[in-house]
Amino acid sequence: MAGSEKRETSSNVPGVDLQQRLSATVPHNMPLYLAAVWQCDSPEQADQLLAGKLDGYVYQRDRHPNADLFAEACCQLHEAERASITSSGMAAISLAVLSQLQSGDHVLVSNQLYGRTTLLLTSELQRLGITHALIDPYDLESVRAAVTPQTKMVIAETIANPLLRIVDIRGLSEITHNAGAVLLIDNTFATPAICKPLTLGADLVMESVSKFMNGHGDVMLGMLAGTEKHWERVELVNAAWGFASSPLECWLACRGVSTLTLRMRQASATAQAAAELLAVHEEVESVEYPGLNSHVDHELASTQFLNGFGHMVTFRLSGGRQAADRLIASGSIPFCPSLGDVSTTLSHPTSTSHRGLSDAERAALGITDGTIRLSVGVDQASDVLNSLEDALSSVS
Ligand SMILES: Cc1ncc(COP(=O)(O)O)c(C=O)c1O
């Protein structure tokens, strides 16, 4: 059978030819392409496709339409030139460091990163001969002082977990660029609906799409975006290290981001109301929310943020661990040690995200046994506030 005849029978069911019917109209929404491999016309065509000389698809791990479309959506959201999609947020961070760094390089690592990221950038990179120094990203002079001639990357989060400190991206980018290094920002808590780090001077931005970016609690995915200048090795590393995404996750995430700004505006407004309620509640010792005037980074957040101050609120119960246990046991708000779902959920940093730290380390970060982290969803604001009141009433 000639190659072109074979291709018209675009189905693995013998005798079924969908190609003609499919070409009559165009689906309004992107179909889900689950094909692991694509049929090629000739060795020459396969060669050109695999060499990137011809635009098209051969093997899902290298490239697939659902990842391409989601990457394009991410480029638009971040005003980026390039974006690549990975199987998780951790894979996106791995992609950033493995595409930009090599043995002998040095990285400056924020001391308030997600725990697994810290592990990756310290212990794991150390094994590859990449050294690091931990920095306080909120003290720019100390960051400047930590730069060495080998420093090639600086890594920080837009909004850090769980105290919701905001990093000065413009200030960090100036220091990073003076050092001839690359600034990578983890924008997971903010999403591009709240902050677009590339427009503030960052070179690379990544997100765990598993969180608010997708926003429906049903996807595990990551994304890395930046400029053409930094993309030379990115696609190769993504394919060679096997960080590739699945079509279904990309398809779901495309649907998720189509309502991102809408969802973030709603969640931010509810989070602001929740923070104000908590700030005057008798069971609450203190509240961290960038939208409150009392937050240490409120002014900085006002200059860097769009569409509100985000969907995360952290508060400390005066009754400590016992109060936290009671509030969680009330079941008024589901205890889910993640964030960014459709509905409001809560987490308890001491027993989940920060359980690996000593009491002293947690205390230094301002995390008490009574600290609760709220991820506000897009549920009705009055329902969220009522659930919060119910939960707090169970504490005493
Ligand atoms: C701030 C931040 N960055 C990165 C990650 C890792 O993302 P993933 O779980 O999609 O690998 C997480 C996960 O919780 C996170 O909270």
The ligand as an SDF file (V2000), in Angstrom:
LIG
                    3D

 16 16  0  0  0  0  0  0  0  0999 V2000
    4.8590   26.6170   45.0860 C   0  0  0  0  0  0  0  0  0  0  0  0
    4.9330   25.2570   44.4860 C   0  0  0  0  0  0  0  0  0  0  0  0
    5.8100   25.0230   43.5020 N   0  0  0  0  0  0  0  0  0  0  0  0
    5.9110   23.8080   42.9230 C   0  0  0  0  0  0  0  0  0  0  0  0
    5.1330   22.7500   43.3520 C   0  0  0  0  0  0  0  0  0  0  0  0
    5.2880   21.4130   42.6950 C   0  0  0  0  0  0  0  0  0  0  0  0
    4.2370   21.1950   41.8100 O   0  0  0  0  0  0  0  0  0  0  0  0
    3.6510   19.7260   41.4710 P   0  0  0  0  0  0  0  0  0  0  0  0
    2.9900   19.2150   42.6890 O   0  0  0  0  0  0  0  0  0  0  0  0
    2.7080   20.0010   40.3160 O   0  0  0  0  0  0  0  0  0  0  0  0
    4.8350   18.9170   41.0460 O   0  0  0  0  0  0  0  0  0  0  0  0
    4.1930   22.9470   44.3630 C   0  0  0  0  0  0  0  0  0  0  0  0
    3.3650   21.8190   44.8500 C   0  0  0  0  0  0  0  0  0  0  0  0
    2.7130   21.8970   45.8690 O   0  0  0  0  0  0  0  0  0  0  0  0
    4.0940   24.2420   44.9510 C   0  0  0  0  0  0  0  0  0  0  0  0
    3.2290   24.4730   45.9520 O   0  0  0  0  0  0  0  0  0  0  0  0
  1  2  1  0
  2  3  1  0
  2 15  2  0
  3  4  2  0
  4  5  1  0
  5  6  1  0
  5 12  2  0
  6  7  1  0
  7  8  1  0
  8  9  2  0
  8 10  1  0
  8 11  1  0
 12 13  1  0
 12 15  1  0
 13 14  2  0
 15 16  1  0
M  END
$$$$
